[in-house]
Amino acid sequence: MFGSTEPPIKTEEDLRLAMKYEPPYSDETKRKMKESVASIREYLGEDGIISSWANGGLFNDLAGIIDQTSLYSLFLEDEDFYEDLMNFAKKRVYNYTDAVLESGVDAICVRGNAAGGFLGNRCFGEYIMPYEREYIEYCQRGGVPVIYHNCGKAMELIPSYLEMGAMNIEPWSPEPLGDCDLDKVHEAVDREFSVTSGVDQINVIQKGTKEDVRKATLSAIEKGKKFHSFIMQNVDFLEFGTPLENVEEYAKTALANCNYQ
């Protein structure tokens, strides 16, 4: 049940049927995953790392199978149904995660955006983080780091993130797409996790001038150098229609200024 045109689970009976009949991942699927990773590694060599998205975290998995207008209050209105859904998500997410890890990736990307920007730290910490923390520990048990994707407004959730256990959290989007202030993140974070952040991929890299890109890149990378561990990126992803010259300016400026004095 992925990419559904409408949420497939609306009732407890729907959940019961899904738990009974959703098929496991086939050996053929797992074989293709391993072949894909091997092909990328042959091309990449020692010039980078290979990461892959998992279908978790658990709350994000639920966001794809039930109506989200129900999801954000379900843990308050129907705790038993919420727990049953989380247990179902745990089975399907952990099974897929095993396949991803067995494929030979260097890092695993965990989706945490469904909660970011929509729930405050109190609700996140009480009803979601215990599942996230357990899942992240499961992912990292063999030494493969988790890259946790918060996507958007994340400052409110820093107290929970400090206890969650992910080795890296990204993308800490600056305003207006998110609410990140790298200086404030630096004040809050010591060495609990590595920070990945950078430049607004829409308002600057896609729509700005080369000079806009250069200034924003310089600002982000200088702030990033204050962290114990910082990875520079365009925040999130590159939009279609992004001018190549802006991407080149971003990369050129970052590479020219990435050394520590």
Summary of the structure (lengths in Angstrom):
residues: 261
radius of gyration: 19.5
end to end distance: 50.9
largest distance: 61.8
contacts: 794
relative contact order: 0.09
helix: 51%
strand: 11%
